[in-house]
Amino acid sequence: MIKTISLRSVLPEDEPFLFRLYASTREVELESFGWSEADKDAFLRLQFKAHQHHYATMSPEADRMIILRDGRPVGNLIVIRAQKEIRLAEIALHPEDRNGGIGSRLISDLMEEAKEMGLTLRLHVAKFNRAIRLYRRMGFTLIGDTGTHFFMERGPKVP
């Protein structure tokens, strides 16, 4: 049962938590590589640094938030608010905190914000990500395909 969900800005001391969270989102993908734990860790650290650098340089205006459940960090949320859209750049939860309604609740909040502002809510999602089903249930439609990711949106007029 969800008690209290809140958000706070990412702080420098959140980096170890964010790395563990990032690694948890790549576990299934990396299992197929057959790498040693040391190789996986080195790869994940390199990818994590590139991921962090991307948002810091390409989207410095993004709201980078830590998701808290009853005051405990359980995930992260990155949202980019622009003149013509709100972009859900990233939402990730630790495995033990998934499928409990936290993500749906935060996405619903963004949908309401977009609706109030008359904006479209957009996102991209890896094709292997199970969250695609959630996004479809929440009214997102497919608008593009990069080969590895889907681009999806939910317009402000969707009920």
N, C-alpha and C positions, 0 to 999 in steps of 0.2 A: 504494500500500500504506500503510495506516495504521500509523504507528509508535507515537507516544505521544499520547494524547488526555487532556487534563486540563482542569480548571475552576479559575477563580479569581474572586473577587468583582469586580464592576465598580468602577472607580476614576474619580474626576473627570476624569483625563487621558485616559480612554477615549472621551470624547464625540466627537472627530473620527472615530475608527474606527467607533463606533456609528452616526454619521450616514451614513457611506459605506455601511455594511452595510444600514441602513434604506433608503437610496436604491436600492441594488441589488435590493431585494425589490419595488420599485415600478416598475422600468423598463418591463416589458411593459405594465402598466396605463397608464402615462403616455404611451407611444408613440401610443396611439389618440387622445389629446387634440389633437395637432397644435400643441403649444405650443413657443415658443422655449426654448432652453437656460436663459436667464435666468428665464423664467416657471416652468419646471420646478423650478429650484433654489429659487426663492422659495417655491413651493408645498411642496416637500419639507422645507425648513427649518421652515416653519410647522407642517406635519403632524408632523415629528419632535419638535418642542418639545411639542406637544399630547400625543403618544404618551408621552414621558418624564414629563410632568406627570401623566398618568393613572396610571401605575404608582406614582409617588412619593406621590400623594394617595389613590388608591383602594385600593392594595395595598402599603402601606409594608412589610408583613411578607414580601413576596415575596423569594425568593432570586434576585438578579440576577447572573448569572455570564457571564464571558467564556470562550468555548470556545477552547482552545489546541491546536494540532496541532504537535507537536515544538517547543513553546514559542512558537509564532507565533499571534497572534490570528486566528481564522478565522470566528468567529460568536459568537452570544449565546444564552443559555438563561435563561428566566425561569420559575420554579416557585413555586407557592403551595401550601404544605402546610397543610391544615385538618384539623379533627377527623374529618370524614367523607369526605374525598377528598384526592387530590393532583391539582392542576390544572397541566397543562403550558400555561402562559399564552403562551409564545412560544419558538420555536426557529428560528433563522435562521443560515444559512451563506453566506459569499461564494460567488458563482457557481462559481468555479474549485474550490471545496472541496465542492460538492454531489455527490451520487450516488457517494460513495466509502465509504459505510458509517458515517460519523461520526454523522449524525442517528439512524440505526437503533440504533447502539450506545448512545447517550445515552438514547433512548426505552426501549430494553430495560432499561437500568439503573433507570429510573423505574418500569417495569412490575414489576421484581423488588422494588423498595422497596415499592410499593403492595401487592403480593401478600403480602410478609412482614408488613405492617401490617394486612392484611385490608381494604384500602381500594380504592376505585374510582379509576382514573386517567382524568381528563377533559380535554378540549381543545375549542377552537373553531378552525375553519379557514375561510378565504375559499373560496367555491365555485369560484373559478377557479384555486385553488392545486393544483398537481400533487401535492403531498404527500398528498392524500386517498387516492391509490392505496396509498401506503406505509402509512398508518394502517389502511386496510382489511386489507392483507396482515398487519399486526401484530395483528389481532384486534379492532380498534376497531369499534363499531357506531354507526350514526346514531341519535341520540336527540332531535334538534331541528333546526329550520330557521328562521333569522331572515329569509330572503329573500336575504341577502348572504353569510351564513355558515352552516356546519353545526356543530352540537354533537355531539361523539362521545365515547364512553367505552369503557373496557375494564375489566370487573369483575375482582375479585381471584381469582375461581375459574376464569378462562379459562386453559387450559393454555399 
